[in-house]
Amino acid sequence: MNRFTYQRSTSVEQALSSIGGQPSGKFLGGGTNLLDLMKMGVEHPPALIDITRVPLNQIEPHGDGVRIGSMVRNSAVAAHPLIRDRYPVLSQAILHGASPQIRNMATTGGNLLQRTRCPYFYDPSYAECNKRVPGSGCAAMNGYNRNHAILGGSDHCIATHPSDMAVALAALDATVQLKGPQAERSVPLSGFHLLPGTTPQIETVLKPGELITSIDLPALDGTRFAYIKVRDRNSYAFALVSVAAVIELDQSGKIRKAHIALGGVAPKPWKVVEAEHSLTGASPDEAAFGKAAALIVRGARPHRYNAFKIELARRTVVRALLDATTRTDQKNG
Ligand code: SF4
């Protein structure tokens, strides 16, 4: 058994002070991933700072957009009227993830920080995993890699990021608010997660002692959306490919702005700005969507068991964009 200390904080300042004295400690939110990892011997934090009583549990208007506190539970985000009415793609993405019980516990900040579900990472009996034991190798590279990345991976790690919520947040161009002992800062969600490179154990730009305090959603005007998740079974399964598409149309029906992000294909929510820009001013039709999809999968690097993901991703992007622009039951737009 690994010994650890437990402290409960009731304010951001107290939480930051507590973690400052335990630099290798971890904040404990819903615990839906961290506690599993501790039980399986993957994570060994010497201290847990419980932040479930820290008052970061509001969803409220913020400027022209909406601010979601980092301790808001996933189910509360999905059900909140501001989110359902103004950012339905986020509600949909969250409801496609995990189970109702897990969504009731999991927090917004924790969702961003959840770790890959690569089976070799979760099982310490496998000696090779650069993410768990830096420098040990990667068992997935020549192992069973059906669920692994085709984009953004490296020779050191090809794990995928497992979140549905983060895919929608990336499509929505959300911003992550961070607070550390010295300063606060804002990070675009698209820059929050890091690609593995030679250091797959470093997954985000979060510095030691920093806390995610909220996630900000920008204003969107007249948007249409779709979230499609392709998986091996229809419930409680991680994405083989997921696509969040948010399309802003102008008065003439042309695309003013396209927002597209993919899950299940890369170590982070995957956005290709060039593909989004290719749709600006275009008619919302299959030809334009096909070109954007081709740009997204350009340079994909498949492995033994996951080459199918390239065509699956391309088709799912086209399908999501068609759904977003042709469905008549949109709540916003
Ligand atoms: Fe570990 Fe990444 Fe390789 Fe999986 S893909 S075994 S997480 S190094």
Residues whose N, C-alpha, C, O or C-beta is under 5 A from the ligand:
A	BS01	SF4	C118 Y120 F121 E128 C129 N130 K131 G137 C138 A139 A140 H156 C157 I158 A159
